[in-house]
Amino acid sequence: MFKFTFICGLLLSSALWAAETPIAYVKNVSGEASVTTGGKVVKAEVGTAIMQGSVLKTGAKSSMGLTFKDETIMSFGPDTQLTVDEYLYAPAQGKLSLVSMMARGTMNYVSGVIAKLQPDAVAIKTPAGIIGVRGTQFVVKVEE
């Protein structure tokens, strides 16, 4: 019983630690931008941590740039909303994934290690479809 409880506790604490570990950081911001994580909204500033599940928003005449742990770069233009649905970066264990939902706006995407090691592990969902990343850079615009 002790082994089972200890192992379950260890697995749970590892999962909680992974959920609380930043996956990216804001590298630049201009104008009004925010990051919402776990229902808490903060003004985006250089160094703001991005977590799995974070919702990123830019206002009119605003922009924001992020760098992920695997060196993926995402830059957002005005009136953009993107949610980071899933991010796994453990190349030694073969666990790689970057899945986001872009509801509106514009984004310039530059591939990092995940797309280079496992291109099919990266997807950007939009209301009209899914972009499978197979190259190193693309620009997407989602209109309402």
Residue frames as qw, qx, qy, qz and C-alpha x, y, z in Angstrom:
[[0.000, 0.885, 0.466, 0.000, 0.00, 0.00, 0.00],
 [0.317, -0.778, 0.095, 0.533, 2.82, 2.40, 0.88],
 [0.402, -0.119, 0.587, 0.692, 4.56, 1.82, -2.49],
 [0.197, 0.603, 0.676, 0.375, 1.33, 2.48, -4.40],
 [0.142, -0.931, -0.291, 0.169, 0.56, 5.68, -2.46],
 [0.404, -0.619, 0.277, 0.614, 4.14, 6.92, -2.83],
 [0.368, 0.095, 0.658, 0.650, 4.22, 6.22, -6.58],
 [0.096, 0.764, 0.594, 0.235, 0.82, 7.86, -7.12],
 [0.252, -0.899, -0.121, 0.336, 1.92, 10.88, -5.08],
 [0.432, -0.401, 0.440, 0.677, 5.16, 11.10, -7.04],
 [0.296, 0.362, 0.685, 0.559, 3.33, 10.90, -10.38],
 [0.036, -0.879, -0.473, -0.040, 0.79, 13.50, -9.28],
 [0.312, -0.814, 0.062, 0.485, 3.46, 15.93, -8.08],
 [0.416, -0.136, 0.568, 0.697, 5.37, 15.46, -11.36],
 [0.189, 0.603, 0.658, 0.410, 2.21, 16.23, -13.35],
 [0.163, -0.930, -0.291, 0.157, 1.50, 19.31, -11.24],
 [0.416, -0.585, 0.272, 0.641, 5.09, 20.51, -11.62],
 [0.363, 0.157, 0.642, 0.657, 4.87, 20.08, -15.43],
 [0.059, 0.783, 0.577, 0.225, 1.58, 22.01, -15.50],
 [0.263, -0.928, -0.117, 0.237, 3.18, 24.89, -13.56],
 [0.563, -0.308, 0.361, 0.676, 6.39, 25.06, -15.61],
 [0.326, 0.746, -0.067, -0.577, 6.50, 27.87, -18.18],
 [0.778, 0.274, 0.501, 0.261, 6.62, 26.68, -21.78],
 [0.441, 0.556, 0.229, 0.666, 7.39, 30.08, -23.31],
 [0.276, -0.580, -0.268, 0.718, 8.04, 33.70, -22.44],
 [0.314, 0.922, 0.227, 0.002, 6.94, 37.01, -23.91],
 [0.673, -0.043, 0.137, 0.726, 9.97, 38.46, -25.71],
 [0.079, -0.008, 0.108, 0.991, 8.42, 41.72, -26.94],
 [0.058, 0.683, 0.723, -0.086, 5.13, 43.55, -26.72],
 [0.068, 0.041, 0.130, 0.988, 3.77, 46.77, -28.16],
 [0.465, -0.297, -0.276, -0.787, 0.42, 48.27, -27.17],
 [0.657, -0.267, 0.404, -0.578, -2.20, 46.34, -25.22],
 [0.650, 0.157, -0.729, -0.150, -1.71, 42.58, -24.81],
 [0.617, -0.447, 0.427, -0.487, -2.69, 40.05, -22.17],
 [0.400, 0.166, -0.901, -0.004, -2.05, 36.49, -21.04],
 [0.719, -0.323, 0.153, -0.596, -4.83, 34.55, -19.31],
 [0.443, 0.195, -0.869, 0.104, -3.82, 31.41, -17.42],
 [0.283, -0.293, -0.854, 0.323, -6.16, 29.50, -15.15],
 [0.127, -0.822, -0.545, -0.108, -8.69, 32.33, -15.33],
 [0.375, -0.741, -0.053, 0.555, -6.15, 34.92, -14.17],
 [0.521, 0.770, 0.170, 0.325, -5.55, 37.77, -16.65],
 [0.498, -0.612, 0.084, 0.608, -2.21, 39.60, -16.58],
 [0.352, 0.893, -0.143, -0.241, -0.88, 42.39, -18.75],
 [0.912, 0.208, 0.070, 0.347, 1.70, 40.94, -21.15],
 [0.090, -0.935, 0.331, 0.093, 5.17, 42.33, -20.53],
 [0.555, 0.538, -0.626, 0.103, 8.63, 41.18, -21.56],
 [0.076, 0.302, -0.859, 0.406, 9.34, 38.08, -19.45],
 [0.710, -0.081, 0.262, -0.648, 5.70, 37.13, -18.79],
 [0.231, -0.163, 0.958, 0.044, 5.50, 33.32, -18.50],
 [0.685, 0.128, -0.329, -0.637, 3.28, 31.35, -20.86],
 [0.432, -0.163, 0.852, -0.247, 1.87, 28.07, -19.60],
 [0.070, -0.186, -0.903, -0.382, 0.06, 25.24, -21.31],
 [0.071, -0.669, -0.737, 0.071, -3.55, 26.41, -21.62],
 [0.135, -0.497, -0.103, 0.851, -2.67, 30.12, -21.67],
 [0.383, 0.767, 0.488, 0.163, -4.84, 32.40, -23.82],
 [0.388, -0.259, 0.138, 0.874, -2.90, 35.16, -25.55],
 [0.256, 0.834, 0.486, 0.061, -4.60, 38.33, -26.78],
 [0.330, -0.088, 0.102, 0.934, -3.45, 41.49, -28.49],
 [0.202, 0.734, 0.419, -0.496, -5.50, 44.65, -28.82],
 [0.520, 0.818, 0.203, 0.136, -5.98, 46.99, -31.77],
 [0.302, 0.865, -0.297, 0.268, -2.66, 48.43, -33.01],
 [0.564, -0.635, 0.512, -0.133, -0.77, 45.96, -30.77],
 [0.769, 0.368, -0.522, -0.025, 1.69, 43.13, -31.21],
 [0.655, -0.576, 0.461, -0.164, 3.41, 40.48, -29.11],
 [0.640, 0.459, -0.615, -0.038, 6.22, 37.97, -29.66],
 [0.825, -0.444, 0.298, -0.182, 6.94, 34.71, -27.81],
 [0.404, 0.494, -0.770, -0.012, 9.82, 32.28, -27.70],
 [0.926, -0.262, -0.068, -0.262, 9.06, 28.69, -26.62],
 [0.666, -0.561, 0.485, 0.078, 11.42, 26.30, -24.81],
 [0.796, 0.136, 0.496, 0.318, 12.22, 24.56, -28.11],
 [0.230, -0.341, 0.294, 0.863, 13.04, 27.93, -29.77],
 [0.175, 0.613, 0.685, 0.353, 9.72, 28.11, -31.67],
 [0.059, -0.210, -0.113, 0.969, 8.88, 31.78, -32.28],
 [0.088, 0.676, 0.705, 0.198, 5.35, 33.13, -32.61],
 [0.092, -0.145, -0.061, 0.983, 4.68, 36.79, -33.36],
 [0.117, 0.647, 0.752, -0.049, 1.13, 38.15, -33.19],
 [0.089, 0.307, 0.226, 0.920, -0.36, 41.20, -34.89],
 [0.312, -0.102, 0.244, -0.912, -3.34, 43.34, -33.81],
 [0.738, -0.026, 0.118, -0.664, -6.59, 41.82, -32.52],
 [0.573, 0.233, -0.782, -0.082, -5.20, 38.29, -32.23],
 [0.700, -0.401, 0.403, -0.432, -6.34, 35.51, -29.91],
 [0.655, 0.297, -0.694, -0.034, -4.47, 32.22, -29.58],
 [0.772, -0.490, 0.284, -0.290, -4.72, 29.42, -27.01],
 [0.229, 0.481, -0.846, 0.026, -1.80, 27.06, -26.38],
 [0.874, -0.183, -0.124, -0.432, -3.73, 23.79, -26.09],
 [0.961, -0.221, 0.089, 0.138, -0.82, 21.37, -25.75],
 [0.298, 0.818, -0.472, 0.140, 2.93, 21.67, -25.41],
 [0.917, -0.332, 0.187, 0.119, 5.30, 18.79, -24.76],
 [0.444, 0.781, -0.419, 0.131, 9.03, 19.20, -25.12],
 [0.673, -0.502, 0.543, -0.017, 10.94, 16.17, -23.89],
 [0.614, 0.589, -0.456, -0.262, 13.07, 15.14, -26.89],
 [0.005, -0.418, 0.897, -0.146, 15.04, 12.52, -24.91],
 [0.444, 0.141, 0.812, -0.350, 11.77, 10.70, -24.21],
 [0.089, 0.202, 0.771, 0.597, 10.40, 11.30, -27.73],
 [0.007, 0.723, 0.651, -0.232, 7.55, 13.44, -26.32],
 [0.151, -0.144, 0.211, 0.955, 7.04, 16.37, -28.66],
 [0.086, 0.661, 0.717, 0.204, 3.87, 18.34, -29.34],
 [0.023, -0.271, -0.116, 0.955, 2.76, 21.90, -30.02],
 [0.011, 0.542, 0.760, 0.358, -0.95, 22.39, -30.67],
 [0.003, -0.283, -0.262, 0.923, -2.61, 25.80, -30.59],
 [0.208, 0.686, 0.688, 0.112, -6.02, 27.24, -31.47],
 [0.146, -0.118, 0.092, 0.978, -5.99, 30.59, -33.25],
 [0.213, 0.642, 0.683, -0.275, -9.44, 32.16, -33.02],
 [0.335, 0.914, 0.216, 0.075, -8.62, 35.41, -34.86],
 [0.225, -0.890, 0.262, 0.298, -5.83, 37.71, -35.96],
 [0.678, 0.649, -0.338, 0.070, -2.43, 37.28, -37.57],
 [0.737, -0.560, 0.358, 0.122, 0.62, 35.25, -36.64],
 [0.510, 0.662, -0.549, 0.003, 4.11, 34.76, -38.01],
 [0.909, -0.343, 0.228, -0.056, 5.40, 31.31, -37.00],
 [0.368, 0.670, -0.643, 0.035, 9.06, 30.21, -37.11],
 [0.934, -0.129, -0.326, -0.067, 9.72, 26.52, -36.40],
 [0.332, -0.716, 0.577, -0.213, 11.74, 25.39, -33.43],
 [0.078, -0.356, 0.931, -0.005, 13.15, 22.01, -32.48],
 [0.594, 0.201, 0.685, -0.372, 9.76, 20.24, -32.22],
 [0.688, 0.633, 0.064, -0.348, 8.89, 20.89, -35.88],
 [0.297, 0.680, -0.653, -0.151, 12.39, 19.95, -36.99],
 [0.177, -0.264, 0.936, -0.151, 12.45, 16.64, -35.09],
 [0.183, 0.349, 0.918, -0.044, 8.80, 15.66, -35.59],
 [0.103, -0.047, -0.274, -0.955, 6.93, 17.93, -38.05],
 [0.431, -0.398, -0.674, -0.449, 3.60, 16.12, -37.60],
 [0.419, -0.425, -0.649, 0.472, 3.66, 17.00, -33.88],
 [0.052, -0.295, -0.127, 0.945, 2.89, 20.67, -34.61],
 [0.057, 0.562, 0.720, 0.402, -0.59, 21.92, -35.53],
 [0.078, 0.151, 0.200, -0.965, -2.27, 25.32, -35.50],
 [0.118, 0.545, 0.829, 0.051, -6.05, 24.99, -35.41],
 [0.117, 0.050, -0.073, -0.989, -8.27, 27.73, -36.84],
 [0.566, 0.288, 0.454, -0.626, -12.06, 28.02, -37.12],
 [0.691, 0.519, -0.216, -0.454, -11.76, 26.99, -40.79],
 [0.920, 0.243, -0.304, 0.054, -9.26, 24.13, -40.48],
 [0.744, -0.584, 0.215, 0.245, -5.90, 22.91, -39.19],
 [0.409, 0.813, -0.414, 0.021, -2.47, 23.99, -40.37],
 [0.943, -0.214, 0.086, 0.239, 0.05, 21.15, -40.25],
 [0.061, -0.903, 0.371, 0.210, 3.54, 22.59, -39.99],
 [0.934, 0.165, 0.203, 0.244, 5.89, 21.08, -42.57],
 [0.516, 0.656, -0.085, 0.544, 8.19, 24.02, -43.25],
 [0.516, -0.107, -0.407, 0.746, 10.20, 26.39, -41.19],
 [0.018, 0.287, 0.236, -0.928, 8.11, 29.57, -41.39],
 [0.019, 0.521, 0.706, 0.479, 4.60, 30.69, -42.32],
 [0.153, 0.028, 0.227, -0.961, 2.19, 33.55, -41.79],
 [0.090, -0.464, -0.870, -0.142, -1.50, 32.97, -41.06],
 [0.215, -0.073, 0.112, -0.967, -4.45, 35.36, -40.90],
 [0.089, -0.428, -0.898, 0.037, -7.78, 34.36, -39.36],
 [0.199, -0.225, -0.096, -0.949, -10.67, 36.72, -39.96],
 [0.321, 0.158, 0.712, -0.604, -13.82, 36.74, -37.86]]
